Amino acid sequence: MANTPLAFLLRPKTLDEVIGQKHLVGPNGALRNSIEKGIPFSMILFGPPGSGKTSIAMAYAREMGIHYSVLNAVTTDKKEMAEAISEARLYGSNFIIMDEVHRLDKTKQDLLLPYVEEGSFFLIGATTANPYVSLSRAIRSRARIFEIKPLDQNEVLQGLYMALDKEEGYKGKLDISEEALGYIARMSGGDLRHAYNMLEQAYISYKGKRIELSDMQAIERVPNIVMDKDEEEHYDSVSALQKSIRGQDVDAALYYLARLCVAEDLDSIKRRLLVTAYEDIGLANPQAVLRTQMAIEAAEKVGFPEAIIPLGDAVIDLCLSPHSKSGCVSIQKAMAYVKEHPTRVRDYLRLTPVSLKEEDKYPYDRSDLWAKMAYLPEGMEQMRFFLPNEGTLSSYEKALLNEYKKLTSYKRRGDLSKLKKEV
């Protein structure tokens, strides 16, 4: 095996050898149908690391019987891309497999477009990022998009047994217990490459002896949770944290908080908890919002691992608190109106009104008039942007709503000169 990674040695040569992804490579799968009909197409394969994206792309190209070249968007420059395109045009029918395709800048993406459009080659992009976010619409429109799913524990085990059974793997070279293999499958987090790396480490560390569960636990005790800030799983966990708090599922919220804490991603936790506190709890419980701010400040001061304590308190507090989106929904309604309706500020509200008679100016000395004056632009007097929470109101929000009803009962006016005389 020398220094060649096990994951490389065991790459599938055909779609039949691909582990998992039956929705693509199984009977009636899109790639299987494509091969049977002899109709190739461009595609984007997106999914977590170690799920087999590049391996599937290469196996698909081989079974199609079409020449292919493999590039990596991180290291490939324009010259290398131009050479690959020229080579592809020579073959007449060709695949260019682009690893980490989401890392191509717009210029490089645009370089590929005309050739994909005219059929000079078929593009197979592999990416861990959501292509609907990371790739241009032009690229997406010219390719079919397929999700590559993380492998389950049984599928990872299948890969491990294959590694122990193949000559290019560890056939006759490694003695490992079922419990140890199961532990590797659990800790891999659906990443077969990570599982192979653990198996390689076991081979190096315990060569010549039977490997038990305790041996594997000594190698790795932290599960392989995909939490790189540039990866899709990171953003999914952050999103799931807020949605779990919004749905008041304490256990789920603590789980997603724990994922972010294992990755020690305090920045994302701070931003998301603050947004959640104001957006989803808001006026229903302003004290919980303040307590969240205090918990974040405490977490910043103590750092990990102790930061998990105030953060956990904050998440539980937010989950079980009364919820209200009235503040968020109200400002969004106002923003939408402003973008579509250009209006002028009333003269008496302007910072430096010009040529305004004294009796029409803002009455700084008449606090009794302030609640009776019109503040919205002319023609908008009856507009209402504040949308009270329709659910169960907290005592605080009930007080706000009562005050709002009282104030909106006034007939606000903009004729200040008359108003000053009448009141």
FIROMAR-164385 format. One record per residue (C-alpha): chain; x, y, z. Coordinates in steps of 0.5 Angstrom, whole numbers. Each point is the difference from the previous one (the first is absolute). Layout:
% FIROMAR-164385
<site chain="A" c1="X" c2="Y" c3="Z"/>
...
% end
This chain:
% FIROMAR-164385
<site chain="A" c1="0" c2="0" c3="0"/>
<site chain="A" c1="6" c2="4" c3="1"/>
<site chain="A" c1="-2" c2="8" c3="2"/>
<site chain="A" c1="-7" c2="-1" c3="-5"/>
<site chain="A" c1="-6" c2="2" c3="4"/>
<site chain="A" c1="-5" c2="-6" c3="1"/>
<site chain="A" c1="-6" c2="4" c3="-2"/>
<site chain="A" c1="4" c2="1" c3="-7"/>
<site chain="A" c1="2" c2="-7" c3="-1"/>
<site chain="A" c1="-7" c2="-2" c3="1"/>
<site chain="A" c1="-4" c2="5" c3="-4"/>
<site chain="A" c1="-5" c2="-4" c3="-4"/>
<site chain="A" c1="1" c2="-1" c3="-7"/>
<site chain="A" c1="-7" c2="-1" c3="-2"/>
<site chain="A" c1="-7" c2="2" c3="2"/>
<site chain="A" c1="-1" c2="-7" c3="3"/>
<site chain="A" c1="6" c2="1" c3="5"/>
<site chain="A" c1="-3" c2="7" c3="3"/>
<site chain="A" c1="-2" c2="-1" c3="7"/>
<site chain="A" c1="-7" c2="4" c3="1"/>
<site chain="A" c1="-3" c2="5" c3="-4"/>
<site chain="A" c1="-5" c2="-5" c3="-3"/>
<site chain="A" c1="-5" c2="5" c3="-2"/>
<site chain="A" c1="6" c2="2" c3="-6"/>
<site chain="A" c1="3" c2="-7" c3="-1"/>
<site chain="A" c1="-5" c2="-5" c3="2"/>
<site chain="A" c1="-5" c2="-3" c3="-5"/>
<site chain="A" c1="-4" c2="6" c3="-3"/>
<site chain="A" c1="5" c2="5" c3="3"/>
<site chain="A" c1="1" c2="6" c3="-5"/>
<site chain="A" c1="8" c2="-2" c3="-1"/>
<site chain="A" c1="-2" c2="-7" c3="-1"/>
<site chain="A" c1="-5" c2="2" c3="-5"/>
<site chain="A" c1="5" c2="5" c3="-4"/>
<site chain="A" c1="5" c2="-6" c3="-1"/>
<site chain="A" c1="-5" c2="-5" c3="-2"/>
<site chain="A" c1="-3" c2="5" c3="-5"/>
<site chain="A" c1="7" c2="3" c3="-2"/>
<site chain="A" c1="-2" c2="7" c3="1"/>
<site chain="A" c1="5" c2="4" c3="4"/>
<site chain="A" c1="-2" c2="7" c3="3"/>
<site chain="A" c1="4" c2="5" c3="5"/>
<site chain="A" c1="-2" c2="0" c3="7"/>
<site chain="A" c1="2" c2="3" c3="7"/>
<site chain="A" c1="1" c2="-5" c3="6"/>
<site chain="A" c1="-1" c2="3" c3="6"/>
<site chain="A" c1="1" c2="-3" c3="7"/>
<site chain="A" c1="4" c2="-1" c3="6"/>
<site chain="A" c1="7" c2="-2" c3="0"/>
<site chain="A" c1="2" c2="-7" c3="0"/>
<site chain="A" c1="-7" c2="-2" c3="-4"/>
<site chain="A" c1="3" c2="-2" c3="-6"/>
<site chain="A" c1="-1" c2="6" c3="-5"/>
<site chain="A" c1="6" c2="0" c3="-4"/>
<site chain="A" c1="1" c2="-8" c3="0"/>
<site chain="A" c1="-8" c2="0" c3="-3"/>
<site chain="A" c1="2" c2="5" c3="-5"/>
<site chain="A" c1="6" c2="-4" c3="-2"/>
<site chain="A" c1="-3" c2="-7" c3="0"/>
<site chain="A" c1="-6" c2="3" c3="-4"/>
<site chain="A" c1="5" c2="3" c3="-6"/>
<site chain="A" c1="3" c2="-7" c3="0"/>
<site chain="A" c1="-6" c2="-4" c3="-1"/>
<site chain="A" c1="-2" c2="5" c3="-5"/>
<site chain="A" c1="6" c2="-2" c3="-4"/>
<site chain="A" c1="2" c2="8" c3="-1"/>
<site chain="A" c1="7" c2="3" c3="2"/>
<site chain="A" c1="0" c2="4" c3="6"/>
<site chain="A" c1="5" c2="5" c3="4"/>
<site chain="A" c1="0" c2="2" c3="7"/>
<site chain="A" c1="1" c2="7" c3="2"/>
<site chain="A" c1="0" c2="4" c3="7"/>
<site chain="A" c1="-3" c2="7" c3="0"/>
<site chain="A" c1="4" c2="1" c3="6"/>
<site chain="A" c1="7" c2="-1" c3="-3"/>
<site chain="A" c1="-2" c2="1" c3="-8"/>
<site chain="A" c1="1" c2="6" c3="-3"/>
<site chain="A" c1="-2" c2="3" c3="-7"/>
<site chain="A" c1="5" c2="-3" c3="-4"/>
<site chain="A" c1="-1" c2="-7" c3="3"/>
<site chain="A" c1="-7" c2="1" c3="-2"/>
<site chain="A" c1="1" c2="2" c3="-7"/>
<site chain="A" c1="5" c2="-6" c3="-1"/>
<site chain="A" c1="-6" c2="-5" c3="3"/>
<site chain="A" c1="-5" c2="4" c3="-5"/>
<site chain="A" c1="5" c2="-1" c3="-6"/>
<site chain="A" c1="1" c2="-8" c3="2"/>
<site chain="A" c1="-8" c2="-1" c3="1"/>
<site chain="A" c1="-1" c2="3" c3="-7"/>
<site chain="A" c1="5" c2="-4" c3="-3"/>
<site chain="A" c1="-4" c2="-6" c3="2"/>
<site chain="A" c1="-6" c2="2" c3="-2"/>
<site chain="A" c1="-4" c2="-3" c3="6"/>
<site chain="A" c1="3" c2="1" c3="6"/>
<site chain="A" c1="-1" c2="1" c3="8"/>
<site chain="A" c1="3" c2="6" c3="4"/>
<site chain="A" c1="-1" c2="-2" c3="7"/>
<site chain="A" c1="1" c2="6" c3="5"/>
<site chain="A" c1="1" c2="-1" c3="7"/>
<site chain="A" c1="-2" c2="5" c3="5"/>
<site chain="A" c1="-3" c2="4" c3="-6"/>
<site chain="A" c1="-3" c2="5" c3="5"/>
<site chain="A" c1="7" c2="3" c3="1"/>
<site chain="A" c1="0" c2="2" c3="-8"/>
<site chain="A" c1="-1" c2="8" c3="0"/>
<site chain="A" c1="-5" c2="3" c3="-5"/>
<site chain="A" c1="6" c2="1" c3="-5"/>
<site chain="A" c1="2" c2="-8" c3="0"/>
<site chain="A" c1="-8" c2="-2" c3="0"/>
<site chain="A" c1="-1" c2="5" c3="-6"/>
<site chain="A" c1="6" c2="-3" c3="-4"/>
<site chain="A" c1="-3" c2="-7" c3="1"/>
<site chain="A" c1="-7" c2="2" c3="-3"/>
<site chain="A" c1="0" c2="1" c3="-7"/>
<site chain="A" c1="4" c2="-7" c3="-1"/>
<site chain="A" c1="-6" c2="-3" c3="4"/>
<site chain="A" c1="-5" c2="3" c3="-3"/>
<site chain="A" c1="3" c2="-2" c3="-7"/>
<site chain="A" c1="1" c2="-7" c3="2"/>
<site chain="A" c1="8" c2="0" c3="0"/>
<site chain="A" c1="0" c2="-4" c3="6"/>
<site chain="A" c1="-5" c2="-2" c3="6"/>
<site chain="A" c1="2" c2="3" c3="7"/>
<site chain="A" c1="-1" c2="-4" c3="6"/>
<site chain="A" c1="1" c2="5" c3="6"/>
<site chain="A" c1="1" c2="-3" c3="7"/>
<site chain="A" c1="-1" c2="4" c3="6"/>
<site chain="A" c1="-2" c2="0" c3="7"/>
<site chain="A" c1="-4" c2="7" c3="0"/>
<site chain="A" c1="-7" c2="1" c3="-2"/>
<site chain="A" c1="1" c2="1" c3="-8"/>
<site chain="A" c1="-7" c2="5" c3="0"/>
<site chain="A" c1="4" c2="5" c3="5"/>
<site chain="A" c1="8" c2="-1" c3="-2"/>
<site chain="A" c1="-1" c2="-1" c3="-8"/>
<site chain="A" c1="-2" c2="5" c3="-5"/>
<site chain="A" c1="-7" c2="-1" c3="-3"/>
<site chain="A" c1="3" c2="-1" c3="-7"/>
<site chain="A" c1="4" c2="-6" c3="2"/>
<site chain="A" c1="-6" c2="-3" c3="4"/>
<site chain="A" c1="-4" c2="1" c3="-6"/>
<site chain="A" c1="4" c2="-4" c3="-4"/>
<site chain="A" c1="1" c2="-6" c3="4"/>
<site chain="A" c1="-4" c2="-5" c3="4"/>
<site chain="A" c1="0" c2="0" c3="8"/>
<site chain="A" c1="1" c2="-6" c3="4"/>
<site chain="A" c1="0" c2="0" c3="7"/>
<site chain="A" c1="5" c2="-5" c3="3"/>
<site chain="A" c1="-2" c2="-3" c3="7"/>
<site chain="A" c1="4" c2="-1" c3="6"/>
<site chain="A" c1="2" c2="-8" c3="1"/>
<site chain="A" c1="-4" c2="-3" c3="5"/>
<site chain="A" c1="4" c2="-5" c3="5"/>
<site chain="A" c1="-2" c2="-6" c3="-3"/>
<site chain="A" c1="3" c2="3" c3="-7"/>
<site chain="A" c1="6" c2="2" c3="4"/>
<site chain="A" c1="1" c2="-7" c3="3"/>
<site chain="A" c1="-1" c2="-3" c3="-7"/>
<site chain="A" c1="6" c2="5" c3="-3"/>
<site chain="A" c1="4" c2="-3" c3="6"/>
<site chain="A" c1="-1" c2="-7" c3="-1"/>
<site chain="A" c1="2" c2="1" c3="-7"/>
<site chain="A" c1="6" c2="3" c3="2"/>
<site chain="A" c1="2" c2="-6" c3="4"/>
<site chain="A" c1="-2" c2="-5" c3="-6"/>
<site chain="A" c1="4" c2="3" c3="-5"/>
<site chain="A" c1="7" c2="-1" c3="-2"/>
<site chain="A" c1="1" c2="8" c3="-1"/>
<site chain="A" c1="-3" c2="1" c3="7"/>
<site chain="A" c1="2" c2="-4" c3="6"/>
<site chain="A" c1="-2" c2="-7" c3="-2"/>
<site chain="A" c1="4" c2="-5" c3="5"/>
<site chain="A" c1="4" c2="6" c3="3"/>
<site chain="A" c1="-5" c2="3" c3="5"/>
<site chain="A" c1="-4" c2="-4" c3="6"/>
<site chain="A" c1="-5" c2="4" c3="3"/>
<site chain="A" c1="-6" c2="-1" c3="4"/>
<site chain="A" c1="-8" c2="1" c3="-2"/>
<site chain="A" c1="0" c2="5" c3="6"/>
<site chain="A" c1="6" c2="4" c3="-3"/>
<site chain="A" c1="-3" c2="0" c3="-7"/>
<site chain="A" c1="-7" c2="3" c3="3"/>
<site chain="A" c1="3" c2="5" c3="4"/>
<site chain="A" c1="4" c2="3" c3="-7"/>
<site chain="A" c1="-7" c2="0" c3="-3"/>
<site chain="A" c1="-3" c2="4" c3="5"/>
<site chain="A" c1="6" c2="5" c3="1"/>
<site chain="A" c1="0" c2="1" c3="-8"/>
<site chain="A" c1="-6" c2="4" c3="0"/>
<site chain="A" c1="-2" c2="-3" c3="-7"/>
<site chain="A" c1="7" c2="2" c3="-3"/>
<site chain="A" c1="3" c2="-6" c3="-3"/>
<site chain="A" c1="7" c2="3" c3="-1"/>
<site chain="A" c1="0" c2="2" c3="7"/>
<site chain="A" c1="-1" c2="-8" c3="2"/>
<site chain="A" c1="5" c2="-2" c3="-4"/>
<site chain="A" c1="5" c2="5" c3="3"/>
<site chain="A" c1="-2" c2="-3" c3="7"/>
<site chain="A" c1="1" c2="-7" c3="-3"/>
<site chain="A" c1="7" c2="2" c3="-3"/>
<site chain="A" c1="2" c2="3" c3="7"/>
<site chain="A" c1="-2" c2="-6" c3="3"/>
<site chain="A" c1="4" c2="-4" c3="-4"/>
<site chain="A" c1="6" c2="4" c3="1"/>
<site chain="A" c1="-1" c2="1" c3="7"/>
<site chain="A" c1="-1" c2="-8" c3="2"/>
<site chain="A" c1="3" c2="-4" c3="-6"/>
<site chain="A" c1="1" c2="-7" c3="2"/>
<site chain="A" c1="-5" c2="0" c3="6"/>
<site chain="A" c1="-8" c2="-1" c3="0"/>
<site chain="A" c1="-3" c2="7" c3="0"/>
<site chain="A" c1="-6" c2="1" c3="6"/>
<site chain="A" c1="-5" c2="5" c3="1"/>
<site chain="A" c1="5" c2="3" c3="5"/>
<site chain="A" c1="5" c2="1" c3="-5"/>
<site chain="A" c1="-4" c2="4" c3="-4"/>
<site chain="A" c1="-3" c2="4" c3="5"/>
<site chain="A" c1="7" c2="2" c3="2"/>
<site chain="A" c1="1" c2="2" c3="-7"/>
<site chain="A" c1="-6" c2="5" c3="-1"/>
<site chain="A" c1="-5" c2="2" c3="5"/>
<site chain="A" c1="-3" c2="6" c3="-3"/>
<site chain="A" c1="-6" c2="-2" c3="-6"/>
<site chain="A" c1="2" c2="3" c3="-7"/>
<site chain="A" c1="-5" c2="5" c3="0"/>
<site chain="A" c1="0" c2="4" c3="-6"/>
<site chain="A" c1="1" c2="7" c3="2"/>
<site chain="A" c1="5" c2="4" c3="-4"/>
<site chain="A" c1="-3" c2="7" c3="-1"/>
<site chain="A" c1="0" c2="-1" c3="-8"/>
<site chain="A" c1="-4" c2="-6" c3="0"/>
<site chain="A" c1="-7" c2="-1" c3="-1"/>
<site chain="A" c1="-1" c2="-4" c3="7"/>
<site chain="A" c1="2" c2="6" c3="4"/>
<site chain="A" c1="-5" c2="5" c3="-3"/>
<site chain="A" c1="-5" c2="-6" c3="1"/>
<site chain="A" c1="1" c2="0" c3="7"/>
<site chain="A" c1="0" c2="7" c3="1"/>
<site chain="A" c1="-7" c2="0" c3="-3"/>
<site chain="A" c1="-2" c2="-6" c3="4"/>
<site chain="A" c1="2" c2="4" c3="6"/>
<site chain="A" c1="-5" c2="6" c3="-1"/>
<site chain="A" c1="-6" c2="-5" c3="-3"/>
<site chain="A" c1="1" c2="-4" c3="6"/>
<site chain="A" c1="-1" c2="6" c3="5"/>
<site chain="A" c1="-5" c2="3" c3="-4"/>
<site chain="A" c1="-4" c2="-7" c3="0"/>
<site chain="A" c1="1" c2="0" c3="8"/>
<site chain="A" c1="4" c2="-7" c3="-1"/>
<site chain="A" c1="5" c2="0" c3="6"/>
<site chain="A" c1="3" c2="-6" c3="-1"/>
<site chain="A" c1="1" c2="1" c3="-8"/>
<site chain="A" c1="3" c2="7" c3="2"/>
<site chain="A" c1="5" c2="-3" c3="5"/>
<site chain="A" c1="2" c2="-5" c3="-5"/>
<site chain="A" c1="2" c2="5" c3="-6"/>
<site chain="A" c1="3" c2="5" c3="5"/>
<site chain="A" c1="4" c2="-6" c3="3"/>
<site chain="A" c1="2" c2="-1" c3="-8"/>
<site chain="A" c1="3" c2="7" c3="0"/>
<site chain="A" c1="3" c2="0" c3="7"/>
<site chain="A" c1="4" c2="-6" c3="-2"/>
<site chain="A" c1="3" c2="4" c3="-6"/>
<site chain="A" c1="1" c2="6" c3="5"/>
<site chain="A" c1="-4" c2="4" c3="-5"/>
<site chain="A" c1="-1" c2="6" c3="5"/>
<site chain="A" c1="-1" c2="5" c3="-6"/>
<site chain="A" c1="-6" c2="-4" c3="-3"/>
<site chain="A" c1="-3" c2="-1" c3="6"/>
<site chain="A" c1="0" c2="7" c3="3"/>
<site chain="A" c1="-3" c2="3" c3="-7"/>
<site chain="A" c1="-5" c2="-6" c3="0"/>
<site chain="A" c1="-3" c2="1" c3="7"/>
<site chain="A" c1="0" c2="7" c3="0"/>
<site chain="A" c1="-4" c2="0" c3="-7"/>
<site chain="A" c1="-5" c2="-5" c3="3"/>
<site chain="A" c1="-1" c2="3" c3="7"/>
<site chain="A" c1="-2" c2="7" c3="-4"/>
<site chain="A" c1="-4" c2="-3" c3="-6"/>
<site chain="A" c1="-3" c2="-6" c3="4"/>
<site chain="A" c1="-1" c2="2" c3="7"/>
<site chain="A" c1="0" c2="7" c3="-1"/>
<site chain="A" c1="-5" c2="4" c3="4"/>
<site chain="A" c1="-3" c2="-6" c3="3"/>
<site chain="A" c1="5" c2="0" c3="5"/>
<site chain="A" c1="6" c2="6" c3="-1"/>
<site chain="A" c1="3" c2="-3" c3="7"/>
<site chain="A" c1="2" c2="-6" c3="-4"/>
<site chain="A" c1="3" c2="4" c3="-5"/>
<site chain="A" c1="4" c2="3" c3="5"/>
<site chain="A" c1="2" c2="-6" c3="3"/>
<site chain="A" c1="2" c2="-3" c3="-6"/>
<site chain="A" c1="5" c2="6" c3="-1"/>
<site chain="A" c1="3" c2="-1" c3="7"/>
<site chain="A" c1="1" c2="-7" c3="-2"/>
<site chain="A" c1="3" c2="1" c3="-6"/>
<site chain="A" c1="5" c2="5" c3="4"/>
<site chain="A" c1="1" c2="-5" c3="5"/>
<site chain="A" c1="2" c2="-5" c3="-5"/>
<site chain="A" c1="5" c2="5" c3="-4"/>
<site chain="A" c1="3" c2="1" c3="7"/>
<site chain="A" c1="1" c2="-7" c3="2"/>
<site chain="A" c1="1" c2="-3" c3="-7"/>
<site chain="A" c1="0" c2="-8" c3="-1"/>
<site chain="A" c1="-2" c2="-5" c3="3"/>
<site chain="A" c1="-3" c2="4" c3="6"/>
<site chain="A" c1="-4" c2="5" c3="-6"/>
<site chain="A" c1="-5" c2="-6" c3="-1"/>
<site chain="A" c1="-3" c2="1" c3="7"/>
<site chain="A" c1="-3" c2="7" c3="-1"/>
<site chain="A" c1="-1" c2="-2" c3="-7"/>
<site chain="A" c1="-4" c2="-6" c3="2"/>
<site chain="A" c1="-4" c2="5" c3="5"/>
<site chain="A" c1="-2" c2="5" c3="-5"/>
<site chain="A" c1="-2" c2="-6" c3="-5"/>
<site chain="A" c1="-5" c2="-3" c3="5"/>
<site chain="A" c1="-2" c2="7" c3="2"/>
<site chain="A" c1="-2" c2="2" c3="-7"/>
<site chain="A" c1="-3" c2="-7" c3="-2"/>
<site chain="A" c1="-5" c2="1" c3="6"/>
<site chain="A" c1="-1" c2="7" c3="0"/>
<site chain="A" c1="-7" c2="3" c3="-3"/>
<site chain="A" c1="2" c2="2" c3="-7"/>
<site chain="A" c1="-2" c2="5" c3="-5"/>
<site chain="A" c1="2" c2="2" c3="-7"/>
<site chain="A" c1="-4" c2="7" c3="0"/>
<site chain="A" c1="6" c2="4" c3="0"/>
<site chain="A" c1="4" c2="-3" c3="-5"/>
<site chain="A" c1="-7" c2="-1" c3="-5"/>
<site chain="A" c1="-2" c2="7" c3="2"/>
<site chain="A" c1="7" c2="3" c3="-3"/>
<site chain="A" c1="0" c2="-4" c3="-6"/>
<site chain="A" c1="-7" c2="2" c3="-2"/>
<site chain="A" c1="3" c2="7" c3="1"/>
<site chain="A" c1="6" c2="-1" c3="-4"/>
<site chain="A" c1="-4" c2="-3" c3="-6"/>
<site chain="A" c1="-4" c2="6" c3="0"/>
<site chain="A" c1="5" c2="5" c3="0"/>
<site chain="A" c1="4" c2="-4" c3="-6"/>
<site chain="A" c1="-7" c2="1" c3="-4"/>
<site chain="A" c1="-2" c2="7" c3="2"/>
<site chain="A" c1="4" c2="6" c3="0"/>
<site chain="A" c1="-3" c2="5" c3="4"/>
<site chain="A" c1="2" c2="7" c3="4"/>
<site chain="A" c1="1" c2="1" c3="7"/>
<site chain="A" c1="-5" c2="5" c3="2"/>
<site chain="A" c1="3" c2="7" c3="1"/>
<site chain="A" c1="-1" c2="1" c3="7"/>
<site chain="A" c1="4" c2="-6" c3="1"/>
<site chain="A" c1="6" c2="2" c3="-4"/>
<site chain="A" c1="7" c2="1" c3="4"/>
<site chain="A" c1="0" c2="7" c3="-3"/>
<site chain="A" c1="-7" c2="2" c3="-4"/>
<site chain="A" c1="1" c2="6" c3="-4"/>
<site chain="A" c1="-5" c2="6" c3="-1"/>
<site chain="A" c1="-5" c2="-3" c3="5"/>
<site chain="A" c1="-4" c2="4" c3="4"/>
<site chain="A" c1="1" c2="0" c3="8"/>
<site chain="A" c1="-7" c2="-2" c3="1"/>
<site chain="A" c1="1" c2="-6" c3="-5"/>
<site chain="A" c1="7" c2="-2" c3="3"/>
<site chain="A" c1="1" c2="-6" c3="5"/>
<site chain="A" c1="-2" c2="2" c3="7"/>
<site chain="A" c1="5" c2="-2" c3="4"/>
<site chain="A" c1="-3" c2="3" c3="6"/>
<site chain="A" c1="-7" c2="-3" c3="0"/>
<site chain="A" c1="1" c2="-7" c3="2"/>
<site chain="A" c1="-8" c2="-1" c3="1"/>
<site chain="A" c1="0" c2="1" c3="-8"/>
<site chain="A" c1="5" c2="-6" c3="-2"/>
<site chain="A" c1="-4" c2="-6" c3="1"/>
<site chain="A" c1="-6" c2="4" c3="-5"/>
<site chain="A" c1="5" c2="2" c3="-5"/>
<site chain="A" c1="1" c2="-4" c3="-7"/>
<site chain="A" c1="7" c2="-3" c3="-1"/>
<site chain="A" c1="-1" c2="-4" c3="-6"/>
<site chain="A" c1="0" c2="3" c3="-7"/>
<site chain="A" c1="-6" c2="3" c3="-3"/>
<site chain="A" c1="-5" c2="-5" c3="-3"/>
<site chain="A" c1="3" c2="-5" c3="5"/>
<site chain="A" c1="-4" c2="2" c3="6"/>
<site chain="A" c1="-4" c2="-7" c3="1"/>
<site chain="A" c1="6" c2="-4" c3="-2"/>
<site chain="A" c1="2" c2="-5" c3="5"/>
<site chain="A" c1="6" c2="-4" c3="1"/>
<site chain="A" c1="0" c2="-3" c3="7"/>
<site chain="A" c1="-3" c2="-7" c3="0"/>
<site chain="A" c1="-1" c2="-2" c3="7"/>
<site chain="A" c1="2" c2="-8" c3="1"/>
<site chain="A" c1="-6" c2="-4" c3="-2"/>
<site chain="A" c1="1" c2="-5" c3="5"/>
<site chain="A" c1="0" c2="0" c3="8"/>
<site chain="A" c1="2" c2="7" c3="2"/>
<site chain="A" c1="5" c2="0" c3="6"/>
<site chain="A" c1="-2" c2="5" c3="6"/>
<site chain="A" c1="5" c2="5" c3="-3"/>
<site chain="A" c1="-2" c2="0" c3="-7"/>
<site chain="A" c1="-7" c2="1" c3="2"/>
<site chain="A" c1="2" c2="6" c3="3"/>
<site chain="A" c1="3" c2="2" c3="-6"/>
<site chain="A" c1="-6" c2="-2" c3="-4"/>
<site chain="A" c1="-5" c2="4" c3="4"/>
<site chain="A" c1="4" c2="6" c3="0"/>
<site chain="A" c1="1" c2="0" c3="-8"/>
<site chain="A" c1="-8" c2="-1" c3="0"/>
<site chain="A" c1="-1" c2="6" c3="4"/>
<site chain="A" c1="5" c2="4" c3="-4"/>
<site chain="A" c1="-3" c2="-2" c3="-7"/>
<site chain="A" c1="-7" c2="2" c3="2"/>
<site chain="A" c1="3" c2="7" c3="0"/>
<site chain="A" c1="-2" c2="4" c3="-7"/>
<site chain="A" c1="7" c2="3" c3="-1"/>
<site chain="A" c1="1" c2="6" c3="-4"/>
<site chain="A" c1="5" c2="4" c3="-4"/>
<site chain="A" c1="-4" c2="7" c3="0"/>
<site chain="A" c1="5" c2="2" c3="6"/>
<site chain="A" c1="-3" c2="8" c3="0"/>
<site chain="A" c1="-7" c2="-3" c3="1"/>
<site chain="A" c1="2" c2="-5" c3="5"/>
<site chain="A" c1="4" c2="5" c3="4"/>
<site chain="A" c1="-6" c2="4" c3="1"/>
<site chain="A" c1="-5" c2="-5" c3="2"/>
<site chain="A" c1="4" c2="-4" c3="5"/>
% end
